């Protein structure tokens, strides 16, 4: 039995709009997840979107939830006191990749046309303003888009439109440089920083080297980079930002989980149909579902295959994310005074990953077909059984918004 699993990295609204709050939290509960931290992203003031999503979540969600907000405008920055002190939202995402034409390209609905100001000056202001709040946290997608943009143009000019070209367009140096720049901004402003979905040994080592002198650095790894790697070939179901790396990078990340250098594990869940990724590799849809297999990957690939202790899995999936994101002691532990969130597992149950088993909007998983030993068999949220033996047994709307 684990303290209730927390998914720290999930995107919603990309699949079936507001209905994602039902389908994706149901899929999460089927995978043993009790609490979901979800991204809100919009260049307009967040007031309307926040109210709509909070109200919808409390009528649709199967597990508890809270939000991260993406910082895109000066209005967002000026509203930080409201977000933190009134709404209880303390984590703010900054994308190094949302710049110029790349920002405008990211959505078919055109909402990114107003974010041309997302540059290093805006980044400096974001880190500096968030640092004024002790509970404030920048969570960062760290890739250098200028390197990526030039590499992509060369590959497109050469007529390339294959997954190997996609991988090559986002080289290792882009991630390492992005990580180093984010670390510098954090150190110079005194900001707490969580580096999201670190994918490579080099980026992990860069973060570890700075953390020796500046301890406000946290590191997240997402399970696709633990269960998949580029050495065995990739197809469009594996189109991620950053891309999958080598087998040796994968093993280095597992070592980071073992030795304590990685703080949390997420999935970077995106409710997306596989068909949306089947056009040109240069089209924008990337990412894929992942929350339902967050814990199973750690049990099968971690505990059974690599000897990752169960206590460490509990830290990575519950205790640490609760502390990082201001949910502790309400979440993250089994003790008097915490919510009765529990994830019960059968360590000997063997199943093959199939996306259709999870009743989510997306129809694929990065590790589809992988045989995993160790699966959740019961999910309890605030003492109520939500999932039992692979079936949802609670009604939608049990989930509650968590002010942090």
N, C-alpha and C positions, 0 to 999 in steps of 0.2 A: 504494500500500500504506500502510495506517494502522497505528499501534500498536493493539493490541486494544481495541475499543470497550468502554466501561464504562457500563452502565445504572445510574444512581445512585438511581432512584426507581421501585420496582416493588412492588406488593402481591400477596401470594400467600395461598392458603387460602380465598379468597373464591369461587373457581369450583368446583373439584372436590376441595377439601380438600388433602390431602398430595400428591395426584397433580399438583397445579399445579407442583410442583418439576420434574416431567418435561415437561409440555406447554409451560409458559411459558419454560423455559430452552431447549427445542427451538426454539420460535418466535423467541426471542432470537438463537440461533445462525444461523437462517435470515436474520435481518436484520443479521448481521455482529457481533453482540454476544458478547464473550468472558466478561465478568464481570458478575454481577447482584447489586446490593445490595437486599435484600428486607426488608420490614417484618414484625416480630413484634409483635402487639398483644393483650394480655390483662390483666385486672385482678388475676389471681392471680400468685404468684411465677413467674418465667420459667424456673425450673430444668428442669421437665419438658418444657415446650414447646421450649425451646432444644435439649435433648438429642434429642428426637424429630425436630425439623426438620433438625438438623445431620446426624444419622444417615441420615435419609431422603434428604437432598440428596446425600449421598455415594454413594447407591445409585441415584438417579433423575436427577440433574442432568446436563445436557450441557455446561455451562460452570461455571467457578468462581463462588463465591458467598460473601456474608457477610450480616450482619443489621444493621438498625437496630432499636432497641427503643423502643416508645412508653411514655413515663412517665405513669402514671396513679395511683399510690398511694405512700404513704410507705414501704411495703416496697420498692418499686422504688428509691426514692431511697437507702435504707439499703444497698442491694445494689450501688451504683455501683462500689465497689472491686472486687467480684467480677466484674462485667460487663467492666470495663476491663482489670484486671490479670490475671485468670485466663482469661476467655473471649476477650479481644481484640476486644471490641465497644466502639467509642468514640463512636458517634453516637446521639443520643437525640431522638426526636420529641416535640414538644409541640404540641398542638392548642389554639388559643384557642377553638375551637368546641365542645369537649367539656365543656359546662357544663349542670348541671341537667337539665331535661326533654329538651334537645337531645342530651345524652349518652345518656340512657336510650333515646331513639328510634333510635339509630344502628344497632342490631343486632336482628334477629329472634330471636336466640338468648338475649337477655337479659343478655349478659355485661357490659353497661355500667351495671347498676344500682348498682354500688359506687363510681362515680367522681364523685359529687356534689362532692367536695372539690377538683376541678380548677378553681380560681379564681385570682385574681391573687396571693393569698398562697402557694398551692402553686407557681404559676409563679415567683415570686421565689425560693422554696427550690430549685426545679429548676435555674434559671440559676445560682444561687449555688453549689450543690453541684457541678454539672458544671464550673464555672469552676475548681475546686480541682485539676483534672487538666489538665495542659498539652495532652494529646492529645484531651481531651473536646470535643464539639461538640453544641450544640443545633441541631436542624433543625426549622423552625417553619412550621406552617400558620397564617398570620396573617390572620384575618378577625374582625371584631367581631360576635359572635353576638347580642349584645343589640340592635344595630341591625337585624340580619337578622330576628330573631324578631318585632320589632314590624312591620317591613315585610311580613313573611309573613302575620301576623294580619290586617292591613288588606286584603291582596289576597284572602285566603281569605274574609273577611267580604263582600267585593264579588262573590263567586262566581267569581273568576278561577281557571282551571286550565289555563293554556296556557304555552308556553315563554317567551313574552314576560314573563309574570308571574314565572316562575322567575328570569329575568334581573334583573327589577326588584327582586326580593326580596333580592338580594345586591348592593346598589349600590356604586359605586366608593368611597364614603366608608368603607364597612365594611372594605375591603381596606387603604386608606391608613391608617386609624386603627389597625388591627391591626398593620400593619407598623411604624408609629411607636411603638406600645406595646412591641412585641418589641424594637425597637432601643434604647429607653430602658432596659429591663430588662437587656439585654446590656451596654450601656455602664456602667450603675451597678453591675453585678456583676463586670465584667471577663470575661464569658463570650464564647467564640467562637460565632457565630451564622450559620447558613445559612438564608436566607429562601427557602422552597420555592415553586415554581410561581407566580412573580410574573407577573401577567396584564395589567398596565396601565402606561402611561407615568407616571402620577401616583405609583404605588407604587414604580416604579423610581427616579424622581427623589427620593422621600423617602429611600430607602436610600442613594442616592449622596450626598445632602447630609450624612447622619450619618457616612458613611464618610470624609468629608474630615477629621474629627477623631478618629474611632475606627476603627482599621483591621482590627478582628477581625470584619468583616462580609463575608459572601459572598452571592452572588445566583444563584439557579437560575431558569431558564425551562424550561417543558415544551413539547414541540413542538406539541401541539394549539393553543396560543396563537400559534404561528408559522404554522401552515398553515390555520387556520380563524378566522373572525371573525363577529361578530353582524350586521354590516351587510348580509350577503347572506342573512339568515334562518337560523334554527337549528331543529332538530327534537330529539326526545328522545335521539337518539344523541349529541347535543352537550350533554348535561346534566352539567355539571362544577361542582366547587367549587374555586376561584372560577369564576364563569361566563366564557364568552367575551366579549371586549370588542370595540371598534370596529376598523375597518381601520387607523386612525391609531395606535391602541395597538399593534396587530400590528407595524406598521412601526417604531415606537419600540423594540420589543423586538429586532427585527432590528438596529437601530442599536446597541443595547446589546451584542449579540454582536460586531459589527464593532469597536467602540471599546474593548472589553476590560472594560466595566463588568459584564457578565454572566460569571460564572465557569464554570458548568456547564449542560449541557442534559440533561434527563431526559424521561420520558414520562408519569409518574404512571400506570403500567400497572395496570389492574384486570381480572382475568379474569372477565368478566361477559357473559352473553348479552343481546342487545338486548331480548328480550322482558321481561326483568326491569325494564326502564326504561319499559315501555309503559303502565303504569297512570297514576294521578294524578301530576302533576308534583311534588306534595307528598309522595309516597312516598319512602322513603329511598334506594333504589338510584341511585347516580350513578357517574360515571367510566366508563372503558372501556379496552380493550386499546390498546397503543401501542408497546411495545418494538420490534417488528419493523421499524417505519418510522422509528425515531429517526435513524439515519444517512441513509437515503434522503431524508427531508425536508430535512436539512441540505445534502445534495448537490444535490438538484433545485431546491428553493426558495431555498437559500442560495447555493451556488457558482454554479450555472448562471444563475439568475434575478437574483441580487442581488450577485454578485461577491464573496461571502464567501470569503476565501482558504482553500485546503485546509489550510494550516498552522494556521489558526485553528480549523477544524473538528476537527483532531487535538487541539488544546489543550482544546477544550470537551468532547470526548467521551472523552478518554483521559488526557492528561497532568494536566489540572486535577483531574478527579475522583479520580485516584490520589493526588494530593497532599492534596486536601481531606479525604479519608477514610482516610488513613494506609496506603495501598497502595503508595506509591512508595518505593523503586525496583523493587519486585517486579513492579508493573504500571505501565503508563502511558508506556512509552518503547520504542524499538528500540535496544538497546545491549547490550553484554556484561554479563551478570549479571542481566538481567531475564528474566522468564518469556517464552518464545517465543510470545506472544499476537500474532496478526497478523490484520488485516482487509483483504482484497484486494478492490478495487472495479473495476468497469468504468464509467468516467465517461460513456460514450456509450450504455450500455444504457438503453432506454426501456421502462417497464412501467407499467401502470395498477394502482393499489393495489386489491387484493382480499383481504379478510380470510381467505378460504378457502385461500389459498396458504401459510398459515403454521402450520397444524396445531395451533392453540392452542385453549384452551377457549372463549374468546370468539368471537363470530361477526360482529363488526363492527369497524371502525376509524374514527376521527374524520374521516380524509381518504379514506375509501372512494371510488373513482372518480377520484381525482386521478392524472393522468399525471405520472410522475416520470422525469427523466433522471438516471441515476447510481445504480447498485445494487451491493451487495456480491455477490461471486461465490465467495468462499472465506473461511472462518473457521477459524483455527487457535488452539487453546488448549493452552498448554504444549507447543508443537511438534507436536501431533496435529491432523490435519485433521478438523474436526467437520462442516463444511458445504462442499460443492463443487458449483458450478453449480446452486444452488437445491435441493439434496438433502442430507439428513443422512446422513453416511457413518461416523459413530462410534456407539458404543453408549451407552445411558443409564448414568450412574454414573461418567463420566469426570471430572465436576466435583468440586472439592475446596473445603472450607470454608477461608476466609481469615481467620486471626487478624490483627488490625490493631494 
